[in-house]
Amino acid sequence: MKNDQFDTETLKHIRSRLDTIYSIAKKNYNDNPELMDTIEGLAQVALMFANIKLQEVTDLEETKSPQGYILAKLSNSYSRMTEYEKHKVKDFPKWEL
């Protein structure tokens, strides 16, 4: 086993928490679709990173080419957040002293 900053049990705990975040966002999608979709996507990206790290720590290579998956999921969340930011600036009321 490699000398690493992560241990198997902690990575499994992280993965479990991320899975819970993902599930809550998925379950509550109708409350705020754009926000929940963004949270869901970011949780999936983080979950993939945790899975890859767990595979590295345990010297198992199960996931092939996770980079494309991560980029696709991250792209959706990034687009939603940049659109939100654009609308936020436009909607800001003008005022003068």
Secondary structure as UniProt FT lines:
FT   HELIX           8..27
FT   HELIX           29..31
FT   HELIX           33..57
FT   TURN            58..59
FT   HELIX           66..91
//
